[in-house]
Amino acid sequence: MATDKKHIAVYLDKAVEDALSKYCIDNGLESKKGLMYSAAVNKALAQFFEVESSTPSTTPGNTASNIPSDIPDNWEQRIAEIVERKMSGVIEQLRTELGESAA
């Protein structure tokens, strides 16, 4: 994954690794692939340095507070309409291009 974020490598002591794993679990930093160590380190360092962090959290209780309040109730329907409209345009363009090339 391409990113402009600084990459660091760290050799963790076993006690620090265990504490980091617990921190991940306690802060909802888990995904289907497992614990989100990078996100946990970012969040812990942000807390240590007292700076804002955009670290995601998968804790069910935390996700609702990350959703802007101005999202309409019918957002799923609106997204489906937008996707359908965009895809219709793409499909029509492909049909035109394929029709022209077949002639």
QUIVEN-V600899 format. One record per run of one state. SS is the DSSP state (A for helix, B for strand, O for the rest). FROM is the first residue (numbers start at 1). TO is the last residue. If there is no record, write none. Layout:
BEGIN
SS/FROM/TO
SS/FROM/TO
END
This chain:
BEGIN
O/1/13
A/14/26
O/27/29
B/30/31
O/32/33
B/34/35
O/36/36
A/37/49
O/50/59
A/60/66
O/67/74
A/75/102
O/103/103
END
